[in-house]
Amino acid sequence: MKSEKLLFVGDSLIEYFDWQVRFPEHDVMNSGTAGETVSGLLNRAERIVNHEEQPDWCLIMSGTNNVVMEDYSFIPLYEKIIEVFLDAFPKAAIIINSLMPIRMDWLSQTAIPRMNSSLYKLSQKTGTGFLDVFDLFVKKQADGKTSLFLPDGVHLNETGYRVWSDAVADKIK
């Protein structure tokens, strides 16, 4: 049986996890870059599609750094990224990953849900998939004892990555 190719694209949340170890039965390509914004991903999108093999699945996780900088105008740029990936990888299932429920003192409690709503609408408009991990993370942390993040409130701990990667596994089944 042919091993499926999984392409993970995005910021440090992608880069800092060993997706190949999590998905040993697949050929995994990790194209995460720490600190990257949506415009940064758009700037390297052509390089990614020219460098990577045709994936079966492409998960995109971007926008966290934009939200941290209170830049909420990135959806049109995100749509251009989707267009690049759809054109380059017509056989791939493209999945937009929701933003995580990060914790920053200055961040409005409605900022991430609002952006996730826009990302969901973008997935509907472009015919791509959408993986909502925001609600999953909120539910997992509802007991007040379960921590999914490192002390910085943005990056995931081992438990957080397990929850996220399990959700990805369910999505690609």
N, C-alpha and C positions, 0 to 999 in steps of 0.2 A: 504494500500500500504506500502511495506517495505521501511524503510528509508535507503538510501544509506550511506555507510561508506566512509568518506574521510580522508585520512592520509596525513598530511603535514609534510615534513621532510626537515631539513636544519639548517640554522644558525639563527641569531637574527632577520632577516627579517621575518622568520616564527614565531619564538618564541614570538615576541613582538606584535602580532596581535591576537585578539580574533576571530578566524575563526568560532567558534561555533555560536557566535552572528551573524556573517555575513551569515552563512548557517544554520539557525535554523531548517530547514526541514531535515537536514542530521545529522548523528552521526559523529562528527568530533574528530579526534585524532591529537593533536599537538605535534610533536616530534622535535621541534626546540631547538637549543642550541646556545646561544650567543657566538660569537668568534670562532665558529667551522670552521675548514678547511675541504677540501674534505677528507684528510687522517683521520681526526677526525671522520667524518661521517662514513667512511669505518670501522674504529675501533669499532664503536657502531652499525653498521648495523645489525649484528646477534642478538644483544640484542633487537633492535627495532622489528625485524620480530618475535622474540620469545615472545615478550611482547604484541604486538598489534594484534587485531583480523584481519582476512582477510578483507582488504578494497576493495571497488569497484573502487576507484580512489586513486592514490598515486602521489602527486606532490612533486618533489624534487627540492629544491632551494639551491645550494651549489656552492662555488667557489669564492664568493665575497671576503672573507678574504684572499684567495690565491692571487687574483689579487692585492689587496691592499698591500700585501707583495711582489709583483712582482714575484710571483711563477706561471709560466705559463705551468708547466709540469704535471698538475693534471688530464688530460683526461684519461690516463690508469687506474688511481685509481677510477675515476668516472665510468668507464666501469665496474669495479669490483663491485661497489655499485649497479649498474643496474642489474648485474647478480644475486646478492644476492636477490634483490627485485623481479626479474622475477621468480627465483626459488621458493621463499617463497610464493609469491602471484600470482600464474599463471592466476587467473581469473581477476586480477585487471588491470585497464588501468593505466600504468605508464607514467607520464608526466615529462619531463625535462623542467624546467623553465629557460629561458634565464637570463643572468645577467642583472642588471639594469644599466642605464647610470650614474653611480656614479661620483662624482666630487672630485678628489684629484689632487693637484697641480703637483705632480711628475708623475702622471699616463699618459702614452701615450694615445692620442686620439684614436688610433687604437687598443689598448689592449683589450678592452671589445668586440668590434665588431669581432675581430679575435678569441677570446675565444668563443663567441656565435656561430660563424661559425663552430668551432670544436664541440661544444655541439650539434648543429643541425646535423652535420654529424654523431655524436655518436647516436643520436635518430634514424637516418635512418638505421644505422648499426644494432642496437639492436631491431628495430621494436617498439620503444616506441614513445609516442607523444612528441611534442615540442610546448611550449607556448612562443612566442616571445613578450615579453613586452618591450624590449629595444626600438624598433621602435615606439611602442605606446607611451611610455614615452617621447621620443624625440619630437614626433608630438604634444603631449599635452603641452609641455613646449616651443614650437616654438614661441609663442607670447611674450615670455620674461616676462610675468606677472604671469603665472601659475607656482606655486612652488609645487613640489611633494615630496620634501625631507626636512628633518630637516637641521638646519645649518651645521651639520657635513658632509653633502654631500653624506652620505651613507644610513642612516636610513630614512624611509618614514614618512611623516606626514599623517594626516587623509585623505587628498585628494589623496595622493599617494596610500594609502591602498585601498581607494575606487576604484581608477582606476584599480589597480592590481586585487582586488577581483572580480570586474565586469568582467575582462578578464578571470579569472578562472571560473566564473559562465558560461560565454559563451562557454568555452572549454568543460565543463562537461555536457552541455545540450545534 
